[in-house]
Amino acid sequence: KTKVYLNHLKIGVKNLQGWHQPTYLVCLTIGKLREVYRVPCLTWSGKRTRIPHDVSINMRTKSDEKPHVSKECDVSFNQTVHLKTHMQTHTGEKLFSCKECDRRFSRISNLQRHMKIHTGEKPFMCKECDKHFNQPFCLKRHTRTHTGEKPFSCKECDKNFISLSHLKSHIRTHTGERPFFCKECDRRFSRISSLQRHMQIHTGEKPFMCKECDKHFNQPFFHLKTHMQTHTGEKLFSCKECDRRFRYMSHLKEHIQTHTGEKPFMCKECDRRFSRMSYLKVHIRTHTGEKPFMCKECDKSFGQKSHLKKHMRTHTGEKLFSCKECDRKFSRMSYLKEHIRSHTGEKPFMCTECDKSFSQISNLQRHMRTHTGEKPFMCKECDSSFGQKSSLKTHIRTHTGEKPFMCKECDKHFIQPSHLKRHMRAHTGEKLFSCKECDKSFNQKCNLKSHMRIHTGEKPFMCEQCDSSFGQKSSLKTHMTAHTGEKPFWWLIPYKTNCIFKYIIPLTINNPKAVFSE
């Protein structure tokens, strides 16, 4: 018989009724039975405990006595077993390994908890929402999300937390303590979970797979679970002010600040304020020019990780977001939202100058330059300025001579696709633009506009010499020769011919070749 508490013993085989009866324990190390007795603890009346060692432990817990001190970091404990477990954080010793994935743990309880990830066992169910958990403390912590209970409060700032671990992690934001460091790159972390997450950057380990699309993730409870919501469309977190729902708690917290207007983080360079420290950090890069996220495919760099992720889809061709109306797929949710407006006809962005509406804010911004006259895109060759970047690109081709758009019918090349499109109508005979007054049709909109002036009598081209007006710019040019005395044309009319000419091409004096079209 022994009356000494043995940490490595596990209850097994027999457990006789009554506190005065012995309890048989099986030793995991030597596989033999050990017998211990239980008696009521003298300090905590009615609690059954082992004696004499357990009574002294309970009394220490009551008095907050912690005689066992770590030589590495001076943290103290009230039990030797807790000190031993703690020392493994310094030595890195992990005795218990998982047979499924070879991960190792310093405690058998951690191994048992980990095994439930592989078995999928979740025996503990929430009565409020039917969620299942693999640990009772996980259920207890989750239940507080329904009750709103936050029993752990910070003495520094009076914030309250659902769990003690959350409070401990929070306290380190006040102390600046980062006890967990990476042996690969010496980065330090305030949470062990953050270190474990970081280590997977070095190992490349992604053990958790999505069953819907075979993507792999390095975290089951955050990355995989969050990713699954892209398939289910589930948004668990709702705002009490406006009922908007979000996939992430962090996104909900950000959104709530749009109601409160709180922006505690200020940029020292330009005094702009931000609701989150992460936003401030990203903003500071606009001053420093830092772009730490680089694409391995094309060496482009980005100031934000999210921008790199979006860019990577241009290489992979991945299009996660699909339209339910026409099955088109898009690489970004913002592109899908814009596309959906082509089905709904929604144009939420309105010009305050002329009440025109647009489906995209970028189109509105472009349109506003027609009112302001702003031309921010300048050509380095000739100092011409443009309101749109695309217009500048097209203009630059007039300097480079580049004509990337080719007609497959006659091999002619054009500077921009609209010119090619217009040219193609000469081959197809297509005349899209018809006059409502006389049913004539034209292959170009500008030709229809010129024709319409015959019906309206509009003459927008005015001679500065005599105030004569003309419906066509070419007519004004011809008229101007009457003032200048210039005679640039020979009108060649064939003598004694039965040919009927549709038109006669005017010829300059420098190039007197008669060309007729039948």
QUILINNOR-V309190 format. One record per residue. N is the residue number from 0. RES is the residue in one small letter. SS is DSSP state (H for helix, E for strand, C for the rest). PHI is phi in degrees with one decimal (NA if undefined). PSI is psi in whole degrees, -180 to 180 (* if undefined). Layout:
n = (N:N)
res = (RES:RES)
ss = (SS:SS)
phi = (PHI:PHI)
psi = (PSI:PSI)
This chain:
n = (0:1:2:3:4:5:6:7:8:9:10:11:12:13:14:15:16:17:18:19:20:21:22:23:24:25:26:27:28:29:30:31:32:33:34:35:36:37:38:39:40:41:42:43:44:45:46:47:48:49:50:51:52:53:54:55:56:57:58:59:60:61:62:63:64:65:66:67:68:69:70:71:72:73:74:75:76:77:78:79:80:81:82:83:84:85:86:87:88:89:90:91:92:93:94:95:96:97:98:99:100:101:102:103:104:105:106:107:108:109:110:111:112:113:114:115:116:117:118:119:120:121:122:123:124:125:126:127:128:129:130:131:132:133:134:135:136:137:138:139:140:141:142:143:144:145:146:147:148:149:150:151:152:153:154:155:156:157:158:159:160:161:162:163:164:165:166:167:168:169:170:171:172:173:174:175:176:177:178:179:180:181:182:183:184:185:186:187:188:189:190:191:192:193:194:195:196:197:198:199:200:201:202:203:204:205:206:207:208:209:210:211:212:213:214:215:216:217:218:219:220:221:222:223:224:225:226:227:228:229:230:231:232:233:234:235:236:237:238:239:240:241:242:243:244:245:246:247:248:249:250:251:252:253:254:255:256:257:258:259:260:261:262:263:264:265:266:267:268:269:270:271:272:273:274:275:276:277:278:279:280:281:282:283:284:285:286:287:288:289:290:291:292:293:294:295:296:297:298:299:300:301:302:303:304:305:306:307:308:309:310:311:312:313:314:315:316:317:318:319:320:321:322:323:324:325:326:327:328:329:330:331:332:333:334:335:336:337:338:339:340:341:342:343:344:345:346:347:348:349:350:351:352:353:354:355:356:357:358:359:360:361:362:363:364:365:366:367:368:369:370:371:372:373:374:375:376:377:378:379:380:381:382:383:384:385:386:387:388:389:390:391:392:393:394:395:396:397:398:399:400:401:402:403:404:405:406:407:408:409:410:411:412:413:414:415:416:417:418:419:420:421:422:423:424:425:426:427:428:429:430:431:432:433:434:435:436:437:438:439:440:441:442:443:444:445:446:447:448:449:450:451:452:453:454:455:456:457:458:459:460:461:462:463:464:465:466:467:468:469:470:471:472:473:474:475:476:477:478:479:480:481:482:483:484:485:486:487:488:489:490:491:492:493:494:495:496:497:498:499:500:501:502:503:504:505:506:507:508:509:510:511:512:513:514:515:516:517)
res = (k:t:k:v:y:l:n:h:l:k:i:g:v:k:n:l:q:g:w:h:q:p:t:y:l:v:c:l:t:i:g:k:l:r:e:v:y:r:v:p:c:l:t:w:s:g:k:r:t:r:i:p:h:d:v:s:i:n:m:r:t:k:s:d:e:k:p:h:v:s:k:e:c:d:v:s:f:n:q:t:v:h:l:k:t:h:m:q:t:h:t:g:e:k:l:f:s:c:k:e:c:d:r:r:f:s:r:i:s:n:l:q:r:h:m:k:i:h:t:g:e:k:p:f:m:c:k:e:c:d:k:h:f:n:q:p:f:c:l:k:r:h:t:r:t:h:t:g:e:k:p:f:s:c:k:e:c:d:k:n:f:i:s:l:s:h:l:k:s:h:i:r:t:h:t:g:e:r:p:f:f:c:k:e:c:d:r:r:f:s:r:i:s:s:l:q:r:h:m:q:i:h:t:g:e:k:p:f:m:c:k:e:c:d:k:h:f:n:q:p:f:f:h:l:k:t:h:m:q:t:h:t:g:e:k:l:f:s:c:k:e:c:d:r:r:f:r:y:m:s:h:l:k:e:h:i:q:t:h:t:g:e:k:p:f:m:c:k:e:c:d:r:r:f:s:r:m:s:y:l:k:v:h:i:r:t:h:t:g:e:k:p:f:m:c:k:e:c:d:k:s:f:g:q:k:s:h:l:k:k:h:m:r:t:h:t:g:e:k:l:f:s:c:k:e:c:d:r:k:f:s:r:m:s:y:l:k:e:h:i:r:s:h:t:g:e:k:p:f:m:c:t:e:c:d:k:s:f:s:q:i:s:n:l:q:r:h:m:r:t:h:t:g:e:k:p:f:m:c:k:e:c:d:s:s:f:g:q:k:s:s:l:k:t:h:i:r:t:h:t:g:e:k:p:f:m:c:k:e:c:d:k:h:f:i:q:p:s:h:l:k:r:h:m:r:a:h:t:g:e:k:l:f:s:c:k:e:c:d:k:s:f:n:q:k:c:n:l:k:s:h:m:r:i:h:t:g:e:k:p:f:m:c:e:q:c:d:s:s:f:g:q:k:s:s:l:k:t:h:m:t:a:h:t:g:e:k:p:f:w:w:l:i:p:y:k:t:n:c:i:f:k:y:i:i:p:l:t:i:n:n:p:k:a:v:f:s:e)
ss = (C:C:C:C:C:C:C:C:E:E:E:E:E:E:E:C:C:C:C:C:C:E:E:E:E:E:E:C:C:C:C:C:E:E:E:E:E:E:E:E:C:C:C:C:C:C:C:E:E:E:C:C:H:H:H:H:H:H:H:H:H:H:H:C:C:C:C:E:E:C:C:C:C:C:C:E:E:C:C:H:H:H:H:H:H:H:H:H:H:H:H:C:C:C:C:E:E:C:C:C:C:C:C:E:E:C:C:H:H:H:H:H:H:H:H:H:H:H:H:C:C:C:C:E:E:C:C:C:C:C:C:E:E:C:C:H:H:H:H:H:H:H:H:H:H:H:H:C:C:C:C:E:E:C:C:C:C:C:C:E:E:C:C:H:H:H:H:H:H:H:H:H:H:H:H:C:C:C:C:E:E:C:C:C:C:C:C:E:E:C:C:H:H:H:H:H:H:H:H:H:H:H:H:C:C:C:C:E:E:C:C:C:C:C:C:E:E:C:C:H:H:H:H:H:H:H:H:H:H:H:H:H:C:C:C:C:E:E:C:C:C:C:C:C:E:E:C:C:H:H:H:H:H:H:H:H:H:H:H:H:C:C:C:C:E:E:C:C:C:C:C:C:E:E:C:C:H:H:H:H:H:H:H:H:H:H:H:H:C:C:C:C:E:E:C:C:C:C:C:C:E:E:C:C:H:H:H:H:H:H:H:H:H:H:H:H:C:C:C:C:E:E:C:C:C:C:C:C:E:E:C:C:H:H:H:H:H:H:H:H:H:H:H:H:C:C:C:C:E:E:C:C:C:C:C:C:E:E:C:C:H:H:H:H:H:H:H:H:H:H:H:H:C:C:C:C:E:E:C:C:C:C:C:C:E:E:C:C:H:H:H:H:H:H:H:H:H:H:H:H:C:C:C:C:E:E:C:C:C:C:C:C:E:E:C:C:H:H:H:H:H:H:H:H:H:H:H:H:C:C:C:C:E:E:C:C:C:C:C:C:E:E:C:C:H:H:H:H:H:H:H:H:H:H:H:H:C:C:C:C:E:E:C:C:C:C:C:C:E:E:C:C:H:H:H:H:H:H:H:H:H:H:H:H:C:C:C:C:C:E:C:C:C:C:C:C:C:C:C:C:C:C:E:E:C:C:E:C:H:H:H:C:C:C:C:E:E:C)
phi = (NA:-138.3:-111.8:-93.1:-72.0:-113.7:-67.5:-89.9:-90.0:-125.7:-60.9:-161.5:59.7:-131.7:-143.1:-68.6:-71.8:96.2:-68.9:-83.8:-88.5:-73.4:-110.5:-95.6:-120.9:-104.5:-83.1:-71.8:-84.1:-108.9:73.7:-107.6:-82.2:-124.2:-115.2:-130.9:-109.6:-115.5:-136.8:-63.3:-70.8:-70.3:-88.0:-101.0:-59.2:91.1:-83.0:-87.3:-151.4:-80.1:-134.7:-93.6:-61.7:-67.5:-62.8:-66.2:-65.9:-61.6:-67.5:-67.5:-59.7:-66.2:-95.7:64.1:-73.6:-132.4:-80.8:-98.6:-111.3:-75.3:-75.6:-83.2:-136.3:66.6:-72.9:-115.0:-137.3:-92.2:-134.1:-61.6:-62.0:-68.5:-64.2:-60.6:-62.7:-62.7:-60.3:-67.2:-70.2:-86.8:-80.8:77.3:-69.8:-135.5:-80.9:-107.5:-115.0:-84.5:-76.4:-83.3:-132.9:66.0:-69.4:-118.5:-135.7:-83.7:-127.9:-68.6:-64.5:-67.1:-63.8:-61.0:-65.2:-63.6:-59.3:-68.7:-64.9:-77.0:-79.5:75.9:-69.4:-139.1:-80.0:-105.2:-111.6:-80.1:-76.8:-82.6:-130.4:64.3:-73.1:-113.5:-135.2:-91.9:-133.9:-64.4:-69.0:-65.8:-64.1:-61.3:-66.0:-64.1:-57.6:-66.6:-68.6:-85.0:-81.2:79.3:-69.3:-134.9:-77.3:-108.1:-114.7:-86.2:-76.4:-81.7:-131.3:64.2:-72.5:-115.3:-135.6:-70.3:-130.7:-64.9:-62.8:-65.4:-64.0:-59.8:-62.3:-64.6:-58.2:-67.0:-69.5:-84.4:-83.1:76.6:-69.3:-134.9:-77.3:-105.3:-123.5:-85.7:-75.9:-82.1:-132.9:66.5:-69.6:-115.6:-137.3:-85.0:-126.7:-65.9:-64.8:-66.6:-64.5:-60.9:-63.2:-63.8:-59.7:-69.6:-66.5:-77.1:-83.8:73.3:-70.4:-139.1:-80.3:-106.2:-110.6:-79.0:-75.9:-82.3:-133.2:64.9:-72.8:-112.3:-136.8:-95.8:-134.3:-80.3:-88.3:-117.1:-66.3:-66.1:-62.0:-65.0:-61.2:-59.1:-67.8:-68.4:-85.5:-85.4:75.7:-70.1:-131.2:-81.4:-106.9:-116.2:-85.0:-76.7:-81.8:-133.1:65.9:-69.3:-117.6:-137.1:-76.1:-116.2:-63.0:-61.7:-68.3:-63.5:-60.3:-61.0:-63.8:-58.6:-67.9:-70.8:-83.0:-82.3:75.0:-70.3:-140.7:-80.0:-106.1:-114.5:-81.5:-75.6:-80.8:-131.9:65.6:-68.0:-115.8:-137.0:-80.5:-134.8:-61.1:-62.8:-66.3:-62.8:-60.0:-63.8:-63.0:-57.9:-64.7:-69.1:-85.5:-83.2:77.6:-68.1:-133.7:-78.6:-103.7:-111.5:-79.0:-76.3:-82.8:-132.9:65.5:-70.6:-117.8:-136.4:-80.8:-130.3:-64.3:-63.4:-68.0:-64.0:-59.1:-63.2:-63.1:-58.9:-67.8:-70.2:-87.5:-80.8:74.1:-68.3:-131.9:-80.4:-107.7:-114.7:-83.9:-76.7:-81.3:-133.0:65.1:-68.7:-116.3:-135.9:-82.8:-132.8:-62.8:-63.1:-66.1:-63.0:-59.4:-62.9:-64.4:-57.7:-65.7:-69.3:-85.7:-83.2:77.3:-67.8:-133.4:-79.4:-103.8:-111.4:-78.3:-77.2:-85.5:-131.7:65.9:-69.7:-118.2:-137.3:-83.5:-127.8:-67.0:-64.7:-66.6:-64.7:-60.7:-64.4:-63.1:-60.2:-68.1:-69.4:-86.2:-82.2:75.9:-67.1:-133.2:-78.5:-103.0:-110.1:-81.8:-76.4:-83.0:-134.0:64.8:-67.1:-119.3:-139.5:-80.8:-128.6:-64.7:-63.4:-66.7:-63.5:-58.2:-63.3:-62.8:-57.4:-65.8:-69.4:-86.1:-82.0:78.7:-68.9:-134.6:-78.2:-105.7:-110.8:-81.0:-76.3:-83.6:-133.3:63.9:-71.2:-115.3:-135.9:-72.0:-135.2:-62.4:-64.6:-67.5:-63.4:-60.2:-65.2:-63.9:-59.6:-68.2:-67.4:-84.1:-83.3:75.5:-68.9:-129.3:-77.8:-105.1:-112.8:-82.2:-77.8:-85.0:-132.5:66.3:-71.0:-123.1:-137.5:-91.6:-133.6:-66.0:-64.1:-67.2:-63.9:-60.1:-61.5:-63.7:-60.9:-67.5:-63.7:-80.0:-84.7:77.6:-67.0:-133.5:-79.1:-100.0:-109.5:-81.4:-76.2:-85.4:-133.9:65.1:-69.3:-121.6:-140.2:-81.6:-122.4:-65.9:-63.0:-66.3:-64.1:-61.3:-62.7:-63.1:-62.1:-66.8:-67.4:-84.3:-84.2:80.7:-71.5:-124.2:-83.4:-119.2:-105.2:-95.9:-93.5:-112.5:-64.6:-94.9:51.3:-140.9:-95.1:-67.1:-106.8:-100.3:-72.5:-159.3:-117.3:-81.7:-68.5:-116.8:-78.8:-61.7:-72.9:-138.7:-82.0:-117.9:-77.3:-129.7:-120.9:-125.5:-86.5)
psi = (148:144:14:135:126:117:-29:10:144:137:132:173:-76:148:91:146:148:138:-23:-5:153:151:132:131:147:131:125:-20:-49:-6:17:160:141:149:131:160:152:137:160:139:135:-25:-49:98:130:-15:130:134:166:154:142:-14:-42:-34:-43:-34:-47:-38:-34:-41:-39:-38:0:20:132:84:-12:111:135:131:-17:-41:8:11:138:155:157:-6:145:-39:-36:-37:-43:-45:-42:-39:-26:-21:-25:-42:-23:9:130:100:-24:120:147:130:-16:-42:8:11:148:151:152:-18:146:-31:-37:-38:-46:-40:-42:-38:-28:-20:-40:-40:-21:9:126:81:-10:117:139:130:-17:-43:8:16:149:149:153:-6:144:-36:-29:-41:-44:-43:-41:-39:-32:-21:-25:-42:-21:6:131:84:-10:115:146:131:-17:-42:7:16:148:151:153:-37:159:-37:-38:-39:-46:-44:-40:-41:-32:-20:-25:-42:-21:8:134:82:-13:119:150:129:-16:-42:7:12:146:152:151:-17:144:-34:-36:-39:-46:-40:-44:-39:-29:-16:-39:-40:-24:12:130:79:-10:120:139:128:-16:-41:9:16:149:147:157:-2:132:-38:-15:-65:-50:-47:-42:-43:-39:-28:-22:-26:-42:-23:9:136:104:-24:121:146:132:-17:-42:7:11:148:151:153:-33:145:-37:-38:-36:-45:-42:-44:-40:-33:-18:-25:-42:-25:9:127:83:-11:120:140:129:-17:-42:7:11:147:152:152:-19:147:-37:-36:-40:-44:-44:-42:-40:-31:-23:-24:-42:-21:8:133:84:-11:110:139:128:-16:-42:8:13:147:152:150:-18:144:-37:-35:-37:-43:-45:-42:-39:-28:-21:-25:-42:-22:10:131:96:-23:117:146:131:-17:-41:7:11:147:151:152:-17:147:-36:-37:-40:-45:-43:-42:-41:-31:-22:-24:-42:-21:8:133:83:-10:111:139:128:-14:-42:8:13:148:152:151:-18:141:-30:-36:-38:-45:-40:-44:-38:-27:-22:-26:-42:-21:8:133:83:-11:111:139:130:-16:-41:9:13:146:153:151:-18:144:-37:-36:-38:-44:-45:-43:-41:-30:-23:-24:-41:-20:7:131:84:-10:114:140:128:-15:-41:9:16:148:150:154:-38:156:-31:-35:-40:-43:-43:-41:-38:-26:-22:-30:-40:-20:8:133:94:-25:108:146:131:-15:-41:9:12:149:153:153:-5:144:-36:-35:-38:-42:-45:-43:-39:-25:-22:-39:-39:-20:7:134:84:-12:110:140:128:-14:-41:10:15:148:153:151:-21:145:-37:-35:-37:-42:-44:-42:-37:-25:-23:-30:-37:-20:2:139:82:-11:142:124:105:113:124:144:130:71:149:3:142:120:132:-41:160:127:123:141:140:159:-34:-15:69:71:125:128:125:154:124:*)
